[in-house]
């Protein structure tokens, strides 16, 4: 649940920035980040529900683990992008 809350808070933050931005470039950047966090939220929610409903399916658990690693990779890429901007 903590992951979902973090995603939700970041989505709201970037959505508000997009809605109050002064120029088109800021809007594009903020909108892109808002959608990133919304996509992440959806992925985490789906995986969490999947894990709860199919606890005894080892094959599915491996797929969930692989999906989580892909999400982690996206977070690393996002972090690298932020670091480049700083």
C-alpha positions in Angstrom: 0.0 0.0 0.0 2.9 2.3 0.7 3.9 2.2 -3.0 0.4 3.1 -4.1 0.4 6.1 -1.8 3.7 7.3 -3.1 2.6 6.9 -6.7 -0.7 8.7 -6.0 1.0 11.6 -4.2 3.5 12.1 -7.0 0.7 11.9 -9.7 -1.3 14.6 -7.9 1.8 16.7 -7.5 2.8 16.6 -11.2 -0.8 17.0 -12.3 -1.1 20.2 -10.3 2.1 21.4 -11.7 0.9 20.7 -15.2 -2.3 22.6 -14.6 -0.5 25.7 -13.3 2.5 25.7 -15.5 3.4 29.0 -17.3 4.6 27.6 -20.6 4.1 24.6 -22.9 7.4 23.0 -22.1 6.6 22.9 -18.4 3.2 21.5 -19.2 4.7 18.7 -21.3 7.3 17.8 -18.7 4.8 17.8 -15.8 2.2 15.9 -17.8 4.7 13.3 -18.8 5.7 12.8 -15.2 2.1 12.7 -14.0 1.3 9.9 -16.5 4.5 8.1 -15.4 3.3 8.0 -11.8 -0.3 7.1 -12.9 1.1 4.2 -15.0 3.2 3.0 -12.0 0.2 3.2 -9.7 -1.8 1.1 -12.0 0.9 -1.5 -12.4 1.5 -1.8 -8.7 -2.2 -2.1 -8.0 -2.7 -4.8 -10.6 0.3 -6.8 -9.3 -0.9 -6.5 -5.8 -4.3 -7.7 -6.6 -2.9 -10.5 -8.7 -0.6 -11.7 -5.9 -3.5 -11.7 -3.4 -5.8 -13.8 -5.7 -3.2 -16.3 -6.9 -0.9 -16.9 -4.0 -0.3 -20.6 -4.7 0.6 -20.3 -8.4 4.4 -20.5 -8.6 4.4 -19.7 -12.4 2.4 -16.6 -11.8 4.6 -15.5 -8.9 7.6 -15.7 -11.2 5.8 -13.5 -13.7 4.9 -11.0 -11.0 8.5 -10.9 -9.9 9.6 -10.2 -13.4 7.0 -7.5 -13.8 8.3 -5.9 -10.5 11.8 -5.9 -11.8 10.6 -4.1 -15.0 9.0 -1.5 -12.7 12.2 -1.1 -10.8 14.1 -0.5 -14.0 11.6 2.2 -14.9 12.1 3.9 -11.6 15.9 3.8 -12.0 15.5 5.4 -15.5 13.2 8.0 -14.0 15.8 8.7 -11.3 18.6 9.0 -13.8 16.5 11.5 -15.8 15.9 13.6 -12.7 19.6 13.6 -11.9 20.6 14.8 -15.3 18.2 17.7 -14.9 19.9 18.7 -11.7 
